[in-house]
Amino acid sequence: MDEEFFIEESNPKKIFFVFCLLLIIGTAGYFGWQYYQKQDYVKLKTITVELGEKIPTEISRYLKSNELAGYILDVSNVRVDEEGNTNSVGEYSFKLTKGTKSYKGKIIVKDTKPPIVDLQNLTVGLNEEFDPEDFVLSCYDLSLPCYVSFTHISDGLLNEKEGTYDISLTIKDKYGNETIKKAKLTVKKGASLNSIKAADLEVDSLYPKDEDWDDIFTVRFSKGLLNDSPELDSKILAITNFDYSEKYKKEITNQTNILAYNKYGFVLGIIVKLEFIDGTKIYVPEEN
């Protein structure tokens, strides 16, 4: 039986037939591959870009194709700053054009980086209140504001006993990217965090905002005051009731009282802005 089988499988006609069949299949496959190579099959890709980075310009980043030459990329829908860096999280469209054909795809701009934070150690009085933000010297992130909290809620109660403690703070941006930093809290009888805050006389913000303010104060305090300070209330009342028309010949059409704050939220002074009928305006100096 084995000998007969061997003779049958070695039949020259059958071998020739198998050879021809393989040759036909191979030839068809070769020409099929050549045909495929000559076709422009396009498959778009979804692009993900980190907030603050530039949009890539390489066509190969946007599509799979046998022929990448000749495509024109349009990413004008993506929001960027003056330097061409992405400045807004979101989903945007891109367009590729080649001759009469055009294709639209998606660009996703994400923020996955945590804030860059610089902390300071803090000294407070016994039972004096303090906030997690008091430890923060600076917080840089493309997705402001920075949200600061105690990693352990119990750290906010350490002012009840004198001593020096390690504090853990969690800082997040508005997309939930977070970093954890450590600082030291010293609780000491007779110390005053509010005194330190009030002694900072650098203007950090105005309310209401005024981009034209020229650093002239109508009333400037020797130290920062809290919003509910009787001294502040008294000064605001006096300014509000004062008739500035006695000081200026031109008709006054509007008076705005502006408060200047330091970075801790203490009021450093009051600014009176007067607008006149001829369209001019001034910030009233202290002597007036």
C-alpha positions in Angstrom: 0.0 0.0 0.0 2.8 2.4 0.8 4.5 1.8 -2.5 1.4 2.4 -4.5 0.7 5.6 -2.7 4.2 6.9 -3.4 4.0 6.2 -7.0 0.6 8.0 -7.3 1.8 11.1 -5.5 4.9 11.2 -7.8 2.9 11.3 -11.0 4.5 13.9 -13.3 1.1 15.2 -14.5 -0.1 15.9 -11.0 3.1 17.6 -10.1 2.8 19.8 -13.2 -0.8 20.7 -12.4 0.1 21.7 -8.8 3.0 23.8 -10.1 0.8 25.6 -12.6 -1.9 26.3 -9.9 0.7 27.8 -7.6 2.1 29.9 -10.4 -1.3 31.3 -11.2 -2.1 32.1 -7.6 1.3 33.8 -7.1 1.0 35.8 -10.3 -2.6 36.9 -9.3 -1.4 37.9 -5.9 1.6 39.9 -7.3 -0.6 41.9 -9.7 -3.2 42.3 -7.1 -0.6 43.8 -4.7 0.7 46.1 -7.5 -2.9 47.3 -8.1 -3.4 48.0 -4.4 -0.1 49.9 -4.2 -1.3 52.2 -7.1 -4.6 53.0 -5.4 -4.9 56.0 -2.9 -6.7 54.4 0.0 -7.2 57.0 2.7 -7.8 56.3 6.4 -8.0 59.4 8.7 -6.4 59.4 12.2 -7.7 61.2 15.3 -5.0 63.5 16.7 -4.5 64.2 20.4 -2.5 67.3 21.3 -1.4 68.4 24.8 -2.6 71.9 25.8 0.2 74.4 25.2 1.8 72.4 22.4 1.9 73.2 18.7 -0.3 71.4 16.2 1.7 68.9 14.2 2.1 69.6 10.5 3.3 66.2 9.2 0.6 64.7 6.9 1.5 61.2 8.1 0.2 62.2 11.5 -3.3 62.7 10.1 -3.9 59.8 7.7 -2.8 56.4 6.4 -2.4 56.4 2.7 -0.2 54.9 0.0 0.6 58.3 -1.3 1.0 61.3 1.1 2.3 63.8 -1.3 0.0 66.6 -2.6 -2.2 66.9 0.5 -2.9 70.4 2.0 -3.6 70.5 5.7 -6.1 73.0 7.2 -6.1 73.3 11.1 -7.4 76.8 11.3 -10.3 75.7 13.5 -8.0 74.9 16.4 -7.6 77.8 18.9 -3.9 78.8 19.3 -2.0 81.7 20.8 0.2 84.2 19.0 3.1 81.7 19.0 1.0 78.9 17.5 0.6 76.9 20.8 -2.9 75.5 21.6 -4.6 77.5 24.3 -8.0 75.9 24.7 -9.1 72.4 25.6 -11.7 70.9 23.2 -12.5 68.9 20.1 -11.7 70.5 16.8 -11.8 69.5 13.1 -9.0 69.4 10.6 -9.3 69.2 6.8 -7.1 67.5 4.3 -7.4 68.5 0.6 -5.9 66.9 -2.5 -7.1 68.1 -5.8 -10.9 67.9 -5.8 -11.0 65.5 -2.8 -11.2 66.7 0.8 -11.4 64.8 4.1 -12.3 66.0 7.6 -11.0 64.5 10.8 -10.8 65.3 14.5 -8.1 67.0 16.7 -8.5 66.6 20.5 -6.7 69.1 22.7 -6.3 67.8 26.3 -4.8 69.1 29.5 -3.1 66.3 31.3 -0.4 68.2 33.2 -0.8 69.1 36.9 -0.1 72.6 38.2 3.4 73.8 39.0 3.2 75.0 42.6 5.6 76.8 44.9 4.7 76.7 48.7 5.8 78.5 51.8 5.8 77.5 55.4 3.3 79.2 57.6 3.2 80.6 61.1 -0.2 81.3 62.8 -1.3 82.2 66.3 -2.9 79.8 68.6 -6.5 79.1 67.4 -6.0 81.6 64.6 -7.8 80.5 61.4 -5.8 79.7 58.2 -6.7 78.5 54.8 -4.9 76.0 52.5 -4.4 78.9 50.0 -2.2 80.7 52.6 0.6 78.2 51.9 0.7 78.9 48.2 3.3 81.4 46.9 2.6 80.7 43.2 0.6 78.3 41.1 1.2 78.1 37.3 -1.2 76.1 35.1 -2.7 76.6 31.6 -6.1 75.7 33.0 -6.5 78.1 35.9 -7.7 78.6 38.5 -5.8 76.4 41.0 -7.9 74.7 43.6 -6.0 74.1 46.9 -7.2 71.8 49.7 -5.8 69.9 52.7 -5.0 66.4 51.6 -6.1 65.4 55.2 -9.0 67.4 56.5 -7.6 67.1 60.1 -4.6 69.3 59.0 -7.0 72.3 59.1 -7.5 71.8 62.9 -3.8 71.8 63.9 -4.1 75.4 65.1 -5.6 74.2 68.4 -2.2 73.3 69.9 1.2 74.9 69.7 3.9 73.1 67.7 5.3 72.6 64.2 3.5 70.2 61.9 3.9 68.7 58.4 1.0 69.7 56.1 0.0 67.9 52.9 -1.8 70.0 50.3 -3.5 68.9 47.1 -3.5 71.4 44.2 -5.8 70.8 41.2 -6.5 72.6 38.0 -10.1 72.8 36.6 -9.6 69.5 34.7 -8.7 67.6 37.8 -5.0 67.3 37.2 -3.4 67.3 40.6 -0.2 67.5 42.5 0.5 67.0 46.2 3.0 69.2 48.0 4.2 69.4 51.6 4.8 72.4 53.8 5.3 73.2 57.5 2.8 74.8 59.8 4.0 76.5 63.0 1.4 77.3 65.7 2.7 79.8 68.2 0.9 81.8 70.9 1.2 85.5 70.1 1.8 85.1 66.4 -0.5 86.7 63.9 -1.0 85.5 60.3 -3.4 88.4 59.7 -0.7 90.9 60.7 1.6 89.5 58.1 -1.1 89.6 55.4 -2.1 93.2 56.3 1.6 94.3 56.0 1.7 93.4 52.3 1.2 96.7 50.6 1.5 95.5 47.0 -1.6 95.9 44.9 -2.8 92.6 43.4 -6.3 93.4 42.1 -8.9 96.1 41.8 -12.7 95.9 42.3 -14.3 96.8 40.1 -11.5 96.1 37.5 -10.0 99.1 35.8 -7.3 98.6 33.2 -6.5 102.3 33.0 -5.7 103.0 36.6 -2.5 105.0 36.9 -1.5 104.1 40.5 -3.1 107.1 42.1 -4.9 106.5 45.4 -7.5 108.8 46.8 -7.2 107.2 50.2 -4.3 104.8 51.1 -4.1 102.9 54.3 -0.9 102.3 56.3 -1.8 98.6 56.4 -4.4 96.4 54.8 -7.9 96.3 56.1 -10.6 93.6 56.1 -13.7 94.2 54.1 -15.8 94.4 57.2 -13.5 96.9 58.9 -15.2 99.9 60.5 -12.4 102.2 59.4 -13.0 101.1 55.8 -16.7 101.6 56.1 -16.2 105.1 57.5 -13.9 106.1 54.6 -16.2 104.8 51.9 -19.2 106.6 53.4 -17.2 109.9 53.6 -16.0 109.6 50.0 -19.5 108.6 48.7 -21.1 111.7 50.4 -18.3 114.1 49.3 -19.3 116.6 46.6 -16.4 116.6 44.1 -18.1 119.2 42.0 -16.7 121.8 44.4 -13.2 120.8 43.4 -13.6 120.6 39.6 -15.1 123.2 37.2 -16.2 120.6 34.6 -19.5 118.8 35.0 -19.0 115.3 36.5 -21.2 112.7 34.8 -20.0 109.6 36.8 -18.1 108.7 40.0 -16.7 105.2 40.6 -15.2 104.1 43.9 -12.6 101.4 43.4 -11.0 99.2 46.1 -7.4 98.1 45.8 -6.6 94.6 47.3 -3.4 92.8 48.1 -3.0 89.1 47.2 -4.5 88.1 50.6 -7.7 90.0 50.0 -6.9 92.9 52.4 -8.0 96.4 51.2 -5.0 98.7 50.7 -6.9 101.8 49.6 -9.7 103.6 47.8 -9.6 105.1 44.4 -12.1 107.6 43.2 -12.5 107.8 39.4 -14.4 110.8 38.0 -15.7 111.0 34.4 -16.6 114.4 33.0 -19.1 115.6 30.4 -16.3 116.2 27.8 -15.3 112.5 27.9 -12.2 113.0 30.0 -11.6 111.2 33.3 -9.2 111.4 36.3 -8.3 109.4 39.4 -8.6 111.8 42.3 -5.3 112.1 44.2 -5.1 112.1 48.1 -4.8 115.8 48.5 -8.2 116.3 46.9 
